[in-house]
Amino acid sequence: MNQPVERMTPAPVPARVGQGTAVEQSRAVAEVQAAIVVAQQCPRDINAAIAEMRQSCTQLFLAERAFFRFPRAGQTVSGPSVHLARELARCWGNVQYGLAELRRDDEYGESEMQAFAWDVQKNSRNSSTFIVPHKRDQKGGPKQLTDMRDIYENNANNGARRVREAIFAILPPWFVEEAKELCARTLRDGGGKALNVRIADAIKVFEGLGVTADRIETKLGRPSGQWTEHDVAQLLVVYRSIQQGEVTVDDEFPAPRVTVEEITGGGAPAGGDR
C-alpha cells in the first residue's frame, strides 16, 4: 500500500511589510537605477583614472598600507591589501562595493556574509556569499566568540578579504599591477629619506614592539649596515601587518632556540668528575 505523501509546510512569511522596510526597498531600487544612469551619462575617463592612480601610489601613506602578510600552513602569504583595492576602485570610478551580513545564527555560532563589487558602467559584478564562524584562531586552538563587538570585528576582518578580492576581480589586471609596482617603488624610495635614516627609523619602531635589532638582522640574514631599500620596504610591510593583527611578532621574528649545550655551558669540562 502506498503511503500518503506528507506535504511540506511552507516557511512562514510576514503578513505585511513595515513602512520602514518598504521605504528601504524602494530606495535601494531607485539607488541602483540612478547609479546606472549616472554611470552612462558620466563615463570614466581612463587616462584620468590612470593619472589619479599614479598620483595616489606615489604617496607613502598609501604605499605603507598597500600590502599585507599573514601566516598559512607554515608559510607567509603576502599580496595587495584591501586599502589599495578601495583606493583603486575610487580612482577607476563608477565602482560600487560593500559587505553585508545576511544572517547571524548565534545558536550555531556563525554569520552568513556577502561581499560584492560592481562596475556600474560595464555592468560587471563579482560577489561571494560565505559563512564566518564566530571563532578566532589562537595558540592552543580556536576561541569561541560571544561578545557582540568581537563577533562584529571578526566578521568585518573576514569580509574585508572577500571585498578585496571582489574589487580586484572587476578591475583591469594591468591597472592593478601597475599600482602594485608603483607602491613597491614608493616604499623603496621611502619618501625621499636617506637609506641610513630609514634603517634607523625601522629599528626604532620595531624596538617599540619588543623586537631587538639582532632579531631583525637574523631574519634578514645580514647586519643593518648592509640592508637595502628592498629590506626596509619589506620591514614596513611586516610592521603594518603586525599592527593590524595579520601576523604576530613571533611569526615574523621567532625567538632563538637554546640548545642543551648552551644551557649546560657546553657539557662537562674535559677531565672532570662524571
Protein Blocks (a to p, Z undefined) as FASTA:
>chain_A
ZZdddddddddddfbdcfklmmmmmmmmmmmmmmmmmmmmmccdfklmmmmmmmmmmpmk
lmmmmpccddeehiacddddfklmmmmmmmnopiacddddfbdcfknopaddddddddfk
lopacddddddddbdddehiacddfbfklmmmmmmmmmmmmmmmmmmmmpcfklmmmmmm
mmmmmmmnnnopafklmmmmmmmmmmmnopafklmmmmnopafklpcfklmmmmmmmmmm
mmnomacfklmmccddddfklmnnnpaaehiaZZ
